[in-house]
Structures are given as structure tokens and as C-alpha cells.
């Protein structure tokens, strides 16, 4: 009975020190919103002027902001003060710098400390680097693929918890909604659109898609490739499209504030990233009922089962991608079947609601153990 009483009215502070808006920040905000809907007290410590803090304030959360210039100096002290003042029971950190602050603040001595891990590279092997992670009650990995990298870094299996990331499940996209999104984004209304959402980085694989367009256009001349997102590789990718003479068929949207418009506009979603820890844009595309094409590597096979709720290619090679794209463009019924199955998979296994439920269950379990 004592344990039950102690887990009522759980107070948690989420900590994130990144300035920009990436998948991890989106997941942190979804977690905060989901916990609040379940009656939990949730606050955030974040970088002053950062994207997550701004959006969290707009959602009505209490945000404890620390200036970038002072984060390393005052961050740990600020967190220590908050723990003493507000008696948070859960400290959930979302990036390595946040974990360093929590470790220096000795948060693991005052509360249950969880460290989220969203990348698959091994942990730093320095004594201090590993000590931070070993101080956490659990290292939360977003996939089995990420969990394996944590295990190989020297963290015990018992300390690792796998909680897949989640996405909000939107209404089914109607033909009218698709047409409206295309008009809003100034995309062709009568052409097949294949697309990818993400930062334009070499490791994300957008180059493969541009190279695949020569073979795609040979079979489907009116098809268009839509790349939503910006990044350091934009100019080289634009130059490559011109060099391969496919520039008219490749549409660079840049950063899109309302990314839902992009998913609604597409017919097929392509995800050429290799060694991807999981892929929230892939999950979002599935939630929108899009047939997806990914690479059989990283965490992607944990999401997509080949020929059941998407297609997987063995490697990010242009000819293989072109073959898969052309197969779906030539068989609309198959594309629809895969898209419907993808939405069912997202709803049953990878929704934000499932992710928050699993997170809340872990919080409660750890608090009961601590009590």
C-alpha cells in the first residue's frame, strides 16, 4: 500500500539541452503532453531560446530556461535547486549533455534518473562518460538496434529498457485533403509524388533517390520526387539533379512548418537512410497510410516487414530503389494494400499513445522498486 501511495501525483522534470527541433525534441514533447493528459505533473528544463522550450511554453508547460552561455556552468546547479525545491520523483534526460548536467547535479541520488538514447553509436568509453550512464536507473533505447549498441558499450542488459518512439495517428487522408495539401505546397496535382522528409545530410541518403530518378522517369515520366527539409547537402543535391538532367522532376521544399501537409500530399514515402536508429519520419508516413520503401538495416526492419506493410531493399542503391518505386507506381492496388497495413502497424505498435503508456509504466515500476 505504501508503494501505491508514493506513486500518486508523480512529478517529473524532462531535461533537454538541444537548441534545434529534431526527432528527439518532438518525442520529448509528445511524452510531456501524454503524461499531462494522464494527470501527471510535468515540467521542462531546456535551453533558453531553444525550439523545444518555445513549443512547450505554447502548450502551457512550466519551462525552466537556462541561457546557452551558462548551461554548462549553471545547468547542474539549476537542476539541483529545482530538485530540492520541487521534489521531482523522475528526472528524464533526452540528450547526452542533459545527462551530464543531471549526473553533476547528483539527480540519481534524489530521484529516479532515466537517460534516453536515440543514436546507435557506442557510448564514450571514458570512465566519466560511462559513469553518467551507469548512474541512470534505466537507459531507454528507442529500438533493439540502439539497445545493442548500448549493451556493447558496457551497460548491463538489466539497465536497458526498449521503448519504441511513437507518432500521433492522423485522420485518414481523403482525396480532397490530398489535393488541398498539394495546392497549398504548390505541388503538381495530377502527378505521382514520391517523397522523403528529413534533414539533407549525406547519411540520410537523399542522393540515392535523385540517382534513382533516371530509371523512375524512364517508366513514369510524370513522376516527381519531393524532398522536404533543409541542410548542408541541399546545394550539392541540387547540383546532382542538374547534372543527371532530372532537376525538373526533383522538388526541394526546404523547411516546412506544417509537415503534415507533405505526408498528405504524397503517394509513396521513400526512406533511404542507412543504419537508422528507428526513423520517426518513416513512422509518421506509415501513420498517414503511405506505402513505404526503406533499407533493410538499422532499426528499420523492426518497423517494416517486407511485402506486408512496406518494401525493404537490401542496400541503398539507386537501381534497387528505382525498381521498388516503379513496382508500386505500376500496381496502385498493391500500394494501397501496403499503405493500409502500414497505418495499422503504426496505430497498434508505434502510436504516441502506446509510447507514453510504456513510458508511464516504466516510471511507475521504477518508483515502486525505489519505494
C-alpha positions as a printed Julia matrix, in Angstrom:
371×3 Matrix{Float64}:
  0.0    0.0     0.0
  2.86   2.34    0.78
  4.26   2.0    -2.74
  0.85   2.77   -4.26
  0.56   5.94   -2.2
  4.03   7.09   -3.18
  3.42   6.89   -6.92
  0.31   9.06   -6.86
  0.71  12.61   -8.16
  4.03  11.8    -9.81
  6.17  14.84  -10.52
  8.65  14.64  -13.36
 11.08  17.05  -14.94
 12.2   16.43  -18.5
 15.62  17.83  -19.45
 16.78  18.62  -22.99
 19.66  20.92  -23.98
 19.44  20.9   -27.8
 18.75  24.27  -29.47
 17.07  22.93  -32.62
 13.99  20.87  -33.36
 14.79  17.27  -34.19
 13.05  13.96  -33.72
 14.15  13.68  -30.1
 12.61  17.03  -29.19
  9.36  16.02  -30.87
  9.31  12.81  -28.86
 10.04  14.66  -25.61
  7.09  16.99  -26.2
  4.77  14.1   -27.08
  5.83  12.38  -23.85
  5.15  15.51  -21.81
  1.72  16.01  -23.34
  0.78  12.38  -22.89
  1.84  12.31  -19.25
 -0.06  15.51  -18.5
 -3.2   14.06  -20.08
 -2.86  11.19  -17.62
 -2.8   13.59  -14.67
  0.93  13.75  -14.03
  2.83  16.91  -13.08
  5.34  17.61  -15.84
  7.88  20.43  -16.17
 10.79  21.03  -18.53
 14.34  22.31  -18.19
 15.67  23.43  -21.55
 17.91  25.85  -23.38
 16.72  29.45  -23.36
 15.53  30.29  -26.87
 15.56  26.63  -27.92
 12.83  25.14  -30.08
 11.56  22.64  -27.5
 11.25  25.23  -24.74
  9.34  27.55  -27.07
  6.86  24.88  -28.13
  6.46  23.57  -24.59
  5.54  27.07  -23.37
  2.98  27.36  -26.17
  1.48  24.1   -24.87
  1.21  25.59  -21.38
  4.09  23.78  -19.65
  6.3   25.3   -16.98
  9.71  25.74  -18.63
 12.91  26.39  -16.66
 15.18  28.03  -19.23
 18.94  28.3   -18.91
 20.97  30.57  -21.18
 23.21  28.76  -23.66
 26.29  30.6   -22.43
 25.56  29.47  -18.89
 24.18  25.97  -19.46
 27.45  24.15  -18.71
 28.23  26.41  -15.76
 24.81  26.85  -14.15
 22.79  23.97  -15.59
 23.7   21.43  -12.91
 23.18  23.97  -10.12
 19.82  25.0   -11.54
 18.67  21.38  -11.73
 19.89  20.72   -8.17
 17.88  23.7    -6.93
 14.77  22.51   -8.75
 15.08  19.02   -7.27
 15.4   20.41   -3.76
 12.55  22.88   -4.22
 10.0   20.81   -6.16
 10.9   17.26   -5.11
 10.64  15.78   -8.6
 10.46  12.0    -8.42
 11.52  11.35  -12.03
 14.32  13.1   -13.92
 14.16  12.09  -17.59
 17.01  13.39  -19.76
 16.83  13.38  -23.55
 20.39  14.04  -24.73
 23.96  13.35  -23.53
 24.6   16.93  -22.34
 21.42  16.8   -20.3
 22.65  13.56  -18.74
 25.95  15.23  -17.81
 24.05  18.02  -16.05
 21.87  15.53  -14.18
 24.91  13.49  -13.15
 26.74  16.57  -11.88
 23.59  17.61  -10.02
 23.55  14.13   -8.45
 19.96  13.74   -9.59
 20.28   9.96   -9.29
 20.64  10.4    -5.51
 17.41  12.38   -5.17
 15.14  10.89   -7.82
 14.8    8.15  -10.41
 17.07   9.11  -13.32
 16.36   7.91  -16.87
 18.6    8.58  -19.86
 17.1    8.38  -23.34
 19.33   7.06  -26.12
 18.31   7.81  -29.72
 21.54   7.13  -31.63
 23.23   3.82  -32.33
 26.89   4.79  -32.0
 28.58   3.36  -28.94
 28.81   5.32  -25.71
 32.02   7.13  -24.91
 34.44   4.71  -23.26
 35.9    7.23  -20.81
 35.37   6.43  -17.14
 33.34   9.61  -16.58
 31.31   9.05  -19.76
 30.24   5.56  -18.72
 29.7    6.64  -15.11
 26.96   9.04  -16.27
 25.01   6.24  -17.92
 25.59   3.79  -15.09
 24.15   6.36  -12.68
 20.84   6.25  -14.55
 18.28   3.76  -13.27
 17.46   2.92  -16.89
 18.92   3.75  -20.28
 15.9    3.96  -22.58
 16.76   2.79  -26.11
 14.38   3.56  -28.98
 14.97   0.24  -30.74
 16.66  -3.14  -30.35
 19.33  -1.83  -32.71
 20.13   1.07  -30.35
 19.87  -1.2   -27.3
 22.55  -3.47  -28.76
 24.96  -0.54  -29.17
 24.38   0.43  -25.51
 24.95  -3.16  -24.4
 28.2   -3.4   -26.38
 29.35  -0.17  -24.7
 29.42  -1.87  -21.31
 25.98  -1.13  -19.85
 24.29  -4.17  -18.31
 21.29  -5.75  -20.02
 19.19  -5.25  -16.87
 19.75  -1.5   -17.05
 18.48  -1.14  -20.64
 14.81  -0.64  -21.5
 13.45  -0.56  -25.07
 10.59   1.86  -25.69
  9.82   2.48  -29.34
  9.15   6.06  -30.32
  5.62   6.98  -31.31
  3.71   9.3   -33.62
  0.27  10.82  -33.46
 -2.24   8.98  -35.65
 -3.94  11.46  -38.0
 -7.34  11.14  -39.69
 -7.37   9.07  -42.88
 -6.27  11.24  -45.81
 -9.11  11.79  -48.26
 -8.67  12.62  -51.94
 -9.87  16.14  -51.19
 -7.33  16.57  -48.38
 -4.53  15.29  -50.61
 -5.46  17.73  -53.39
 -5.69  20.63  -50.91
 -2.24  19.87  -49.48
 -0.74  19.73  -52.96
 -2.23  23.08  -53.84
 -1.02  24.61  -50.58
  2.53  23.36  -51.18
  2.34  24.29  -54.89
  2.93  20.69  -55.93
  1.6   19.07  -59.12
 -1.99  17.95  -58.59
 -2.03  15.27  -61.28
  1.4   13.61  -60.97
  2.52  10.68  -58.8
  4.55  12.09  -55.91
  7.2   10.1   -54.07
  8.83  11.85  -51.17
 11.18  11.93  -48.23
 11.12  14.07  -45.07
 14.32  14.85  -43.2
 17.47  16.94  -42.92
 19.52  16.97  -46.1
 22.59  15.16  -44.84
 24.87  12.64  -46.58
 23.95   9.86  -44.14
 20.23  10.37  -44.82
 20.69   9.04  -48.36
 18.77  11.57  -50.46
 21.48  11.28  -53.13
 20.34   7.71  -53.8
 16.81   8.91  -54.53
 17.97  11.55  -57.02
 20.12   8.99  -58.8
 17.17   6.59  -58.89
 15.0    9.16  -60.67
 16.54   8.47  -64.09
 15.14   4.92  -64.1
 11.88   6.01  -62.47
 11.27   8.69  -65.1
 12.02   6.24  -67.91
  8.99   4.21  -66.77
  6.85   7.01  -65.3
  7.78  10.33  -66.97
  5.37  12.48  -64.94
  6.54  11.23  -61.53
  8.05  13.78  -59.14
 10.41  13.4   -56.17
  9.64  15.71  -53.22
 12.37  16.4   -50.66
 11.09  18.18  -47.55
 13.75  19.55  -45.24
 16.9   21.61  -45.4
 20.52  21.04  -44.56
 24.14  21.32  -45.66
 23.69  18.93  -48.59
 20.98  20.91  -50.35
 23.24  22.68  -52.85
 25.22  19.51  -53.76
 21.94  17.63  -54.21
 20.53  20.37  -56.44
 23.73  20.27  -58.49
 23.47  16.49  -58.8
 19.88  16.75  -60.06
 21.0   19.21  -62.75
 23.97  17.01  -63.68
 21.73  13.95  -64.12
 19.16  16.06  -66.02
 16.36  15.25  -63.56
 16.17  18.7   -61.95
 12.65  19.36  -63.26
 11.44  16.18  -61.56
 13.01  16.89  -58.15
 11.23  19.39  -55.89
 13.14  20.84  -52.92
 10.57  22.17  -50.45
 13.06  23.28  -47.82
 11.88  23.51  -44.21
  8.11  23.01  -43.94
  6.45  24.28  -40.75
  3.34  22.13  -41.1
  4.93  18.84  -42.13
  1.54  17.08  -42.11
  0.84  18.81  -45.42
  3.73  16.93  -47.0
  2.6   13.5   -45.82
 -0.94  14.18  -47.03
  0.34  15.21  -50.46
  2.46  12.11  -51.17
  1.64   8.79  -52.86
  4.74   6.88  -51.76
  7.25   7.54  -48.96
 10.91   6.63  -49.5
 13.4    6.31  -46.66
 16.96   5.7   -47.93
 18.81   6.31  -44.65
 21.16   3.52  -43.59
 21.91   2.44  -40.02
 18.91   4.5   -38.89
 18.2    4.06  -35.15
 14.45   3.99  -35.87
 13.08   6.78  -38.08
 10.2    8.94  -36.83
  9.53  10.32  -40.32
  9.09   6.73  -41.51
  6.65   6.08  -38.66
  4.75   9.26  -39.48
  4.45   8.25  -43.14
  3.04   4.88  -42.09
  0.55   6.62  -39.79
 -0.66   8.59  -42.82
 -1.28   5.33  -44.65
  1.54   5.73  -47.15
  3.25   2.72  -48.72
  6.88   2.98  -47.6
 10.2    1.84  -49.04
 13.16   1.54  -46.65
 16.56  -0.13  -46.33
 16.96  -3.45  -44.56
 19.36  -2.03  -41.98
 19.47  -0.35  -38.58
 16.15  -0.22  -36.76
 14.01  -0.12  -39.92
 13.35  -3.91  -40.09
 11.93  -3.66  -36.56
  9.19  -1.42  -38.02
  8.62  -2.56  -41.59
  8.02  -6.17  -42.58
  8.89  -6.58  -46.24
  5.88  -7.01  -48.55
  3.49  -6.81  -45.58
  3.43  -3.14  -44.58
  6.13  -1.78  -46.9
  9.05  -2.76  -49.09
 12.66  -3.2   -47.96
 15.66  -3.05  -50.27
 18.88  -4.79  -49.32
 21.03  -1.69  -49.66
 20.6    2.0   -50.58
 21.43   1.52  -54.24
 19.7    3.62  -56.96
 18.68   0.71  -59.19
 17.14  -1.18  -56.28
 15.2    1.88  -55.17
 14.03   2.6   -58.71
 12.81  -0.99  -59.07
 10.8   -0.8   -55.83
  9.35   2.63  -56.7
  8.36   1.53  -60.2
  6.76  -1.63  -58.82
  4.44   0.4   -56.59
  3.7    3.03  -59.25
  2.73   0.24  -61.65
  0.49  -1.53  -59.13
 -1.73   1.01  -57.32
 -3.76  -1.76  -55.65
 -0.61  -3.18  -54.06
  0.48   0.29  -52.98
 -2.89   0.86  -51.31
 -2.72  -2.53  -49.59
  0.73  -1.78  -48.17
 -0.34   1.71  -47.08
 -3.38   0.39  -45.22
 -1.24  -2.24  -43.47
  1.37   0.41  -42.61
 -1.27   2.55  -40.9
 -2.49  -0.44  -38.88
  1.09  -1.17  -37.77
  1.67   2.44  -36.74
 -1.59   2.56  -34.8
 -1.1   -0.72  -32.95
  2.65  -0.58  -32.21
  4.06   2.88  -32.81
  1.46   5.44  -31.77
  2.3    8.25  -29.36
 -0.29   6.78  -27.01
  1.49   3.41  -26.91
  4.84   5.15  -26.36
  3.52   7.25  -23.46
  1.79   4.23  -21.87
  5.05   2.29  -21.96
  6.96   5.26  -20.53
  4.43   5.77  -17.73
  4.52   2.06  -16.9
  8.32   2.2   -16.63
  8.16   5.27  -14.36
  5.71   3.55  -12.03
  7.68   0.32  -11.96
 10.9    2.11  -11.06
  9.22   4.21   -8.38
  7.76   1.06   -6.84
 11.21  -0.55   -6.84
 12.69   2.57   -5.23
  9.98   2.67   -2.57
